[in-house]
Amino acid sequence: MKKIWFKKTSLGYMPIHSMGFLISLLALVFMIPIVIATNRQAHSVSDMFYQLFVYGSCTLFWWKWVAEKTAG
């Protein structure tokens, strides 16, 4: 029996199970200190976006991969 953690919508994936909410919360909690540290060290907005791209894209990739595998 397959557990459905996310629901596919027109804009992406929406968590509908407690594990889906936990995965989303963990991704958000992981990015908060990275954004704070990047904002502290950046010299401009574009510099901050360049530094955030690596962590943000990797985090979003793994979140989307989990959402695709557990979507109904």
Secondary structure, 3 states (H helix, E strand, C coil): CCCCCEEECCCCEEECCHHHHHHHHHHHHHHHHHHHHHHHHCCCHHHHHHHHHHHHHHHHHHHHHHHHHCEC
